[in-house]
Amino acid sequence: MSSPLDYLAREQSRLVDDLCQYVRFPSVSAQPAHGPDVLRAADWIAARCRQVGLTTTVYPTAGNPIVVAKTPAVPGAPTFLVYGHYDVQPPEPFELWTTPPFDPQVRGRDLFGRGTSDNKGQHLAHLNAVEAYLRTGTPLPCNLTFLIEGEEEIGSKALYEFLPAHKEELACSAIIISDNGIPGLEFPSLTYALRGIAAIEVRLNGPSRDLHSGLFGGTVENPAMALCQLLAQMRDADGRITVPGYYDDVAPLSEYERQQLARIPATAEEYRQLTGSPQLFGEVGFTPEEQRTSRPTFEINGLTSGYQGEGSKTIIPSWASAKLTLRLVPNQVPSRVIAAVKAHLEKLCPPTVTLTVKHGHGGEPYIVSPDGPLAQAALGALEAGFGHPALLTREGGSIPIVSAFQKVLGADTLLLGMALPDDNAHSPNEKFNLDAYAAGMRMAVHLWPRLTQALATRAA
């Protein structure tokens, strides 16, 4: 009888085809027109779980369905929860894609398509590893629960409501999430900290209607100009956010943490080339890796005002708006930071326009000690799967549900990413490296016995 690793090697081509099927669903949760596609993606992953041999339930919610799938019971063994999401980011702008976003294409060792790495490929790798156990008759040493939702890209509202009501069903010793990245195929990593996020939308209203810029220009405030001037005051020339109190709760990096981050094998120039920027810019006194993972930010995600069609339309727009996200670090609290930003905007806003601040989704930052037995077991599984020693890293992105898992389920999360830095998450030409996909499956095969043994050792 073959081993799970042999099975995965033999079935590799078919497992890539499975991922292609999954990616073809344009499950964009942010766009209501794609509601039927989101439901089809949920049905597909539920059917895939049943095909593998998991007891699977699709729970309807006020939003998108939540899929819960469980491996055959192993009495007396610990339970671990694997989280993923089947919804994806909007693919626009379409013209920047080399191939259509929902027509997955293999080019070299990369599979291109929206959702390949964020997050369909990453959680499918875990499910494939379970399939390898069950198809080869290899006993799983633990119980596994897969929790796959459809609203991660819009704030996970349904899952936040689902967790307390299903607390017993989802009870576990630890949570595994592969929805993040690694520095490279030769540098697998355990992510021990995440930045949090707070989203807001700022709107300035001026005249009651768009005005002729020749007849009225120079007598009334232009909301677009006022918004640009207002937002420009939120950051100084050294990259430091000027909102009073913004840094009050920021936990500084220890010397040990700075040493760990310095091990990541990317120079500032390599990072600049990756971003395509003419020159890097960040908070003075910190390396690019520290800036992107360990320092708070104030980002403008979108600006909207006035006429933006072809040609010219000479108006003073009646309003202007900006979508903002604030990336937060331990120990910042989203509500406290939003309140400080709102107060600062109100103080600086000129009386010639009316300010409205609308709160969006938010999530707290997360940090866990990398020294515990489960974390050490995960590092060992990463090394076994990827064939290289694992690093300890922090992630600049946010997975807001992680803090909720800790509060509701009382379990820590191990973040075991498979995505590479150039996988273009949230951007055109998103991709997933097929060698990372294969290594992630191998890592998952090694993970469960190591985690189970670590718990047994800790209990002894």
N, C-alpha and C positions, 0 to 999 in steps of 0.2 A: 504493500500500500504506500502511495506517495505521501510526502510530507506537505504541510500547507505551503511551504516555500516553493517546493517543486510544482505544486498545483498552480500557484500564481504565475510562475515562469511559463508554464505550458499554456495558460489561458490569457496571457497578456494581450494578445491582439483582440480577443473577444471583449475583454474588460475595457479596452479603449473604445471599441464600438458601442458598448453600453453607455459610456460617458457621453459619446456623441449623441446618442438618442436623448439623453437627459438634457443636454445643452440646447437641443432644438426647440424646446419649449421656451417661448419668450416670456418668462415668468417675472415680469417687471411689476413689483408690488406698488410702486409709486404712481403708476398710470392706470386709472380705472378701466381703460379700454382693454387692458391685458388681463382683466379679472378671470375670464375663462381659461386663459393660458396658465395662470397661476394655479387654478384648480386642477388642470391636467398634469402639471408638474407634480403636485401633491399626490395625485392618483398613481403616477408613474413610480415615484420612489416608494410608495406604500406597496405597490405590486412587486417591486424589486425585493423589498424586505420579505414579503411572503414567499417569493420564489426561492430565496436563500434558505428559508425555514424558520423565520421569526414569526411569533405571534404578534399581529399588527392591528392597531386600531387607528382610524382616522377620526379625529375629534373636530367637529364643526365648532367655530367660534364666531364672535361678532365680526371678526375680520377674516383672515385666511386660515385654512385648516392646519391643525397640528398633528403630526404623525408620531405615534409612540409604538416602537417595535421592541420585542424582548426575545432574547435567545432562549433555547430550551433550558429549563430550570436545573441548576446544580445545587442541590440542598446543602446548606451549611457553608456555602462559598460566598465570598463578598460580591457585591454588585458595584459595577462602574457604569457611569452614564456617558454616552457619546452624543455631543450636540452638533447640529449643523443647520443650515437653512437653504431652502430650495428657491427662494426669491433672489432676484438679481437687480443690479443697478440699471437705470435707463441707458440705452446704448448710444444716444445722440452725442455728438454729431455723426450721422451715418457716413458722410462723405470722407471722413478720416479713416474709415475702416478699409483695409486692403481687401478683405473678403467679408460678406455679410455677417453680422454679429451672431445670428442664430442659424448659420449654416456652417457648422464646425469643420475646419480644414486642418490637416496635418501638414506642416512645413518644417522639414528637418526633424528635430526631436521635440517640436512644440505643437500643441493642439490649440488653435485659435478659435475663440468664440466667447461671447458674453456668458459669464458664470462658470467657465472652465476651472479657474482656480478659486474664485470667490462666489460660491463656496461648494459647488456641486462636485468637483473633482476631489476635493479634500475629504469630505465626509463619505463619498462613495468609496474611497480607498479603504476606510475602516470597515465598511460593509463588505467589501471584497475580501478582506482578510478573514472576517467571520465566515464567509462562504467557504474559504479555503479550509478552515477548521472542520466545518460540518460536512463538506463533500468528501474529505479524506478520512472521515471517521476519527479525527483527532479530538480528544476530549478538551473542551474549553475548561480552564481551571477556575472560572468565575462566571458570574451572571452579567450580562450586558443589556443595557437599555439604550436604545437609540431614540433621541428626541429631535425631530426635524421640523422646523417651523417655516412660515412663509412671510414673515414681516420684519426680518432683521434689518433690512435696508430702509425701513421706515419707522424704526423705533421699538419693534417687538411688543406693541400694546397688548395684543391677544395673549402672548406668552406670559407677560407680567400678571395678567389676571388668571391664567391657567395654573401657574405654579402653586399658589397656596391651596387651590382646590384639589390638586392631584399630588400633594406633598408625599403621601404614603406610597403611591404608585411609583414615584420617581426617586424614592429614598436610595442613597448610594454612599459609597465610601469616598469617592472622588469623581470629578467630572473631567472628561477629555474633550478638548476643543482643538480642532485643526482648522482655523479660519484666520491664519496669520502667516508670516513669512519667515524665511531663513536667509542668512547672508549669501549662501551658495550651496551647491550640491556637496562640496567638500567641507561645508561648515554647518551641519545641522545644529539646531539650537532649541533649548527650552526657554520660552519667554516667561519671565517671572513677574513682569509688570506691564500694565497697559495704561495708556492715557485715557481719561474720561472725555466726555463731550457735552457741550451745551449749545443748542441751536437757537438762534433768535432771528427775527426779521424786523428790520427798521424801515419805517416809511415816513417820508416828509410830504405833507400836503401844503400847497401854496395857493394860487388863484383857483377860483371855482371851476375853471375850464382852461384848456390850452389857449394861449394868447398869441397874437401876431407879434413876432419878435421885433419888428420894425416899429409898429404903433405903440407897443407897451414896454419894449426893452429899455432898461435903465430906470424904470419906476417901480418895478415889483421884483421880489426875490425869485431867482430861478431855483426851484427845488433840487434839480440835478446838481447845480453848482454847490448849493448849500450842503447837500449830502456828501459830496466829495470832500469839501472842506472839513466837515464834521468828522468823517471817518479818518481823514489824514491826521487828526489830532490824537488818535488812539495808540500811536506807536511813535517812538523817537528814532533818531538817526542810528542809534546803537542797537536797534531791534528790541528794545525793552518796552513793554506795554505800559502806558501812562495812566491807566485806570487806578485811582487810589485804592489800596488794599488788595490789589490783584495777586500779589505774591505773598500775602500774609501767612497763608496756610501751606505753602509749598515746602515739601520735605526735601532737604538738600541731599545730593548724592554723597554717599560715603566714599572714602578713598578706595575701598574694596570694589564698590560698584563702578567707579571710574576706571579702575584697572581692568575689570571684566569687559566693559564696553570698548576699551582700547584694544582688546584682542580681536575685535571684528576686523576682518581683512579687507578694508576698503579705505583707500586714501581719499582726501578731500577732492582731488582732481578726478578720480574715478567716479566719485559721487556726483560731481558737477556734470561730467559727461553723461551719466545715467539720467539726470534730470533734463539735459538739453539746455540748461541755463547758460547765459554768457558769463555769469559770475555768481558765486554763492552769496547769500545774505542770511544772517542769523544773529541771535543775541550774542553780543560780545562777551568773551570769557569762557565760551563753551565750544567743544568740538561739534562738527556736523552730526555725529551719532548722538551726542548728548542733547543737542538742540532738537532733533527730530523725535526723541524718545522720552526725554526726561525734563523738558521745560515746557511751560504752558505757552499757548499761542492765541492769536486773535486774527482770524482769517476771513476775508471777504470771498464768499463763494459765488456771488452773482450780483450784478448791478442792472437795474431796469428803470428806464425813464424815456419819455419822449418818443419821437419817431425813429424807427430803425429799419424802415423799408428801403427799397431802391431809390436812389436819387436824394433830393433835398426837400425838407419841409421846414420852413422857417418859423418855429414856434418857441415859446417859453412853455415847457411842459407843466401841467398842473400838479404833478406829483413825481416822486422818485422813491425807489425802494432798494434795499440791499439785503441779501441773505448772508448771515454770518454764522460761523461756528467757532467756538472756543474750545481748544483742546486743553484738557486739564490733567494735572499730575497729582500723585499722592501728596498731601492729604486734602486737596481742594474739594469743596462741596459745590455742585452745579448751581443750586438755588442761591447760594451766597454770592457766587461770582456773577451770576446774571443780575442780581440786585445791584451789585457795585457798578456793573457796566451801564445798566439802565440809569442809575443816579448820575453817572458821569455824562452820559449823553444828554440827559435833561438839563444839566448844568450848562453845558456848552452849546446847546441848540439855540440858534438865534430866534427872536420873537417874530420874525418875518415868515416863519413856517410853523406848521403844527406837527409835533413828533408823536408817532405811535410805535410802540415796541411790542411785538408779538412773540411769545415764547414757543419754541418748538420742542423736539425730543431732547432728552438728556440722559447721561449715564455717568456713574461715578468711576473714578480711576480705580485700578486694582493692583495689588501687590501681594506676593506670597513668598515666604522664605524658600530659597532653593536648596537648603541644607537638609530637609527632611527625607525620610526613606522613600516616599513616593516620588519625589522629585529626582532623587538619585537613581531610582529604578527607571524613570522615564529617560534620563540621560543615557543610561545603558542601552535601552531599547533604540534610541536614536542612533547611537554608534553602531549597533548591530545592523540596523536597517540601511543606513547610508554608507557604512563602511569607513567612517571617519569620526574622530573624537568630537563630542558635542560641546557647544558653547552655551553660556548663559547670556541672555539678551533681554532687553526691554523693547516694547513695541510702541511706535508712535500712534498707531491707529487705536480705535476704540471698539470694544465688544461689550456694550452696556449691560447685557444680561448676566455677565460674569458676577457682578456684585450681587445681583438678585439671587443667583444660585447659592452664593455663600450665605446670604441672610435667610433664605427660605429653607434650603436643604441642608444647611450647616456643613457643607463640604467645600474643600478647596478645588480649584481648577488647575489642570496642567495644560498649558498651551503648547501644542506640538505642531507647528506649522510646516507646510510643504511648499508654499509658494516662493518663487524666486524674486529678487528685487526688480527684474525687468518684465514681470508678468502683467503689468499695466492694469492692475485692479482699479475699477471705477473709470477707466480711460478707454479710448478706442484701441482696438487690437489687443484686447485682453487675451491672455494665453495661459496654458499650464504645461510645464515641461514634463514630457512623458517619462524621463528618467526619475524625476521627483515623484511622479505618480507611482511608479514601481517601487521606489525606495520607501515611500510612505506606506504602501501595503506591507512591505517586509517589516518595517518598524512596528506596525500594528500587530503583526503576528508575534513578534518578540515581546510586545508590551504587556499582554495580559498575564503570562506566567510571572514576569518580573514584578508587576504591581501586586499580584496575589502573594508572592513570596515576601515582598516588603511588608505587607500588612501582617503576615504571620510572624515575621521577625519582630516587628514592633510590639505585637501582642505578647510575645514570649518575654 
